[in-house]
Amino acid sequence: MNASWPLAKLQVLPDLILLNSSSKSINLTKDEIIKISRYPGFFSTGIRIEHSVSDYQPFIVFWTFRFQAVKSALIQNRYRFS
């Protein structure tokens, strides 16, 4: 799944990541997240979230023009960023 700001919103909480778009809402607990990494694109940089929830696609990419701010929020909430 691909989601882009401002059409989608990513919320980083200490034990949960919420992604809300016009078509879908995804909630991932910290235990369900396998890996979070940078995902390069042409116009912006994405946050790739790999997870273990079989109801969702194997990974989600959240596209943002504020990559460093999102990465900082993830690290501040003790998510491992590769």
Buried (B, 14 or more C-beta within 10 A) or exposed (E): BBBBBEEBEBEBEEEBBEBBBEEEEBBBEBEBBEEBBEBEEEEBBBBBBBBEBEEBEEBBBBBBEEBEEBBEBBEEBEBEEE
